[in-house]
Amino acid sequence: AYTTDENFQHTTALVSLAADGTGTANITRKFGRLQFDDLSEHLHESPDDQRKWLYDYYDIPNFNITSFNFAQFPEDMPESVLQTTLTLRQYASSSGKRLFLPLNLTNKSDYVPAKLKHRYTDIRRTWSYFDSDTIVYVIPDDMTVEFLPEKKEIKTPFGEYSACAKQSGNTIVYTRQMRIYKGTYSRELYDDLTKMY
């Protein structure tokens, strides 16, 4: 069985923003083990089919793919690397002199398990995984950061989550980690599971 850390998805990105909210993004995402399996079918598609898949894969508004490369690496391991360069036509929204920047560029999730009045069976998670994201935003020199969200940390028997944004000069670094554990949990903990998500 693979460990939590072996079933990984690690994303790094450098995003250069203009004052009007447009920009460019260089994204590298690495997949391991079971997360490699989820996407391995796309490794052997034609470049045109891979490009079409990428437009559906990235949950980013108004972007164009400038270049991309998706390959198994190392070649003898169940791991792959996806490198993509995007042009962002309107990533941050402007209002007057302010620019509103969504920090989570590539790994959004709105999944929440269905709410149930009565849970009749225990909760069984059959595999675990670890996602991490480090997104570096470069903002124009004449702009200042007015507000950053507070650090968020959640620790539960089902998994752990953290998100943090820090400023240094004209860069904002957003980091996010999500660990989901496998195991069997009492049905009485189902509400706690939904609260975590």
Beta strands, then each sheet from edge to edge (+ up, - down):
strand 1: 8-17
strand 2: 23-32
strand 3: 63-72
strand 4: 79-88
strand 5: 93-95
strand 6: 98-100
strand 7: 123-125
strand 8: 129-138
strand 9: 152-155
strand 10: 159-168
strand 11: 171-180
strand 12: 183-185
sheet 1: 3+ 4- 2+ 1- 8- 11+ 10- 9+
sheet 2: 5+ 6-
sheet 3: 7+ 12-
end
